[in-house]
Amino acid sequence: DKFTTLKLAEPWYLIINPRVFVSTAQIFASKDLTRDCHPLTIRAFQQGEGENVCQPVVCALYPEIQQAIDWLNNFSLARMTGTGGCLFAAFDSFEKANEVNALRPEKWSGYVARGMNTNPVTSTCFI
């Protein structure tokens, strides 16, 4: 194998917690979970391809998650963290992410964080 250094963007992320507990065991036990998706290459991932196959199952079982995804999609592409229940979306600046966070419904919590591709302590690249 040959390793190649990648330069990935380091956007600002708005993380939204709709305050819904999602049972990972329930999601993985669901008969509706797709188990035949195609592998994703790094190149395809960098081009924005790929999907979270858990998301349709989670949204069917937890409509509050779908509601939060729909809301966040008004500002930037919302993605679910693993099997949920938190969501995140990328923004070009802290100001924009913070502006959207200020608009979020009070029933959810949220915060803004910067993407990091290197560990500031060791300068080791995370891929």
LOMITI-865445 format. One record per residue: x, y, z of N, C-alpha, C, O in turn. Coordinates in steps of 0.05 Angstrom, whole numbers, plus 5000, padded with zeros to 4 digits. Example, Ala and Ser with C-alpha at 12.3 -4.5 7.8 and 13.67 -1.06 7.14 Angstrom:
2
526448865156524649105156526449345156528549345169;525749555142527349795143525850015157526850235161;
This chain:
127
501649765000500050005000501750255000503950265012;500850454986502250714986500350914999498050954991;501451055019499851265032500351535019502551605011;498151675016498151935003496952135023494752085033;498252355027497152565044494852695030494952765007;492652735045490252865035489953135049490453155073;489253335033488553595045485553615044484353655024;484453585068481553605071480753875082482253995097;478353955075477354205086476954185116476653965127;477054415130476654425158474354615164474854835175;471954545156469654735160468854755189469954615206;467054935194465754955220463254785219461854775199;462754645241460354465242458454565263459154645285;455954555256453754595275452754315283451854165265;452854245308451953995318449254045332449154215350;447253895324444553925336443853675351444153455340;442953695375442053465391439053505395438153675410;437453345380434453365383433453255410431053255415;435353155426434753045453432852805452430852785466;433552625433432152375430434152145433436152145420;433551965451435351725454434651535432432351455428;436751455416436451265395437851005403440251015410;436450785403437550525410439050415386437850335366;441750405388443350295366442649995362442549905339;442149855384441349575381438849545365438549365348;436949715370434349705355434749765326433549635309;436549955319437050025291438349785277437549715255;440449675289441849455276440249195275440749025258;438149165292436448935292434148965272432748775266;433749205261431449255244431649105217433849095205;429448985209429448845184429549035160430048965138;429049295166429049495145431849615140432149775121;433849545156436549655152437749525128437949285125;438749695109440049605085442749475093444349595108;443149235083445649095090447249025065449148865066;446549155043447949085018448949335003449149334978;449749545018450649785004453549734994454949565003;454249894974456849864961458950014977458350214990;461449904978463550044992464050324980463550374956;464950504996465350784988468350834987469850775006;469350944965472151014962472651284974470851444978;475151344981475851604991475251824971474152034978;475751764945475151964924472152024923471452264921;470551824925467651864924466752024949465052194947;467851954972467252094996467852394994466352565002;470252454983471052734980469252884961469053124963;467952744943466052874924463252884935461352964921;462952814960460352844973458452604970456152614977;459552384959457852154956457751994982459252055001;455951804983455651645006453151715022452151935019;452251535038449851575054450051415080451551225081;448551505099448351355124445951175121443651265122;446450915118444250725113442550685138440350575136;443450785161441750765185439650985185437650965199;440151205171438351435173435451385166433751465182;434751235144431851185139430551035162428151075168;431950845173430850685195430450865220428350855232;432451015227432251195250429951395246428351435264;429751515223427651715218424851595219422951725227;424551345210421951205211421151155240418851175248;423151085257422551015285422451265303421151255324;423951475296424151705312423651955295425452085285;421052025291420352255274421652525282421952705266;422352545308423552795317426352835303427153055298;427652615298430252625284429752735255431252905246;427752625241427152715214426453015215427253165197;424953105235424253385237426753555240426953765227;428653465256431153625259432753625233433953825227;432853395219434253385194433053575174434453735161;430353575172428953755154429654045160430054215142;429654115186430254395194433054465186433554675174;435054305193437854365188438454365158440154525149;437054205142437454205113436754475100437554525078;435154645114434554905104437055085102437055285088;439155005117441555175118443955045106445655175094;444254785109446454635099445754335100443954265115;447154175085446553885084446853765112449053765123;444653655123444753535149445553245147444553105129;447253155165448052875166447652775194447952935213;447052525197446652405223449252275232450752165217;449752305258452152185270451551885275449851825293;452851715261452451425266449551345264448251385244;448551235286445651165287444051385301441751335309;445151625304443751845315444051855346445551695356;442752015358440852205350441952475343440352645335;444552535345445552795338445852825308446152625294;445753075299446153135271448353345269448953485288;449453375245451353585240451153685212450153545194;452153925208452254055181454654235180455354355200;455954245157458354395154457654685144455854725129;459254875153459055155146461755265140463755175151;461855475123464455595115465655765137468055815137;464055855156465056035177463755985204461555875205;465156055225464056045251461556215253459556135265;461656455241459456645243456856525231454756545243;457156395208454756275195453656055212451156035216;455355875221454455645238453155755263451055645272;454355955275453256065300450556205295448756195312;450356335272447856475265445556265262443356315272;446056045249444055835247443455705274441155655280;445455665290445055565317443255735333441555645349;443456005330441756185345438856165336437056245351;438356055312435556025302434355755310431955725306;435855575320434855305325432655315346432655475364;430755135343428555115363429655065391431654915394;428455185411429455165438429354875449430754815468;427654715438427354435448429854265442430154045453;431554365424434054225418436354375429436254615435;438654235433441054375440442954365416442554215398;444954545417446754555394449254695402449354855421;451354645386453854795390455454785364454954625346;457354965362459054995339461854895345462954955367;463054745327465754635330467254655304466054645283;469854685306471554705282472554425275473354275292;472454355249473554105239476654115242477854325238;477853895248480753885251481753635237480853415242;483753665220484953445206487553355219488653145213;488653515237491153445251490753485281489253655290;492153315296492153345325493953575332496353565325;492953775346494754005353496953935372498954085374;496853705385498953625404501153475389503553525394;500353295371502453135358502753195328504653095316;501053355317501053415288500853165271501753165248;499552965282499052715267496452755251494452855262;496452665226494152695209492052475215492852245218;489552555218487352365222485952315196485052505183;485752065187484351995163482751745168481351655150;
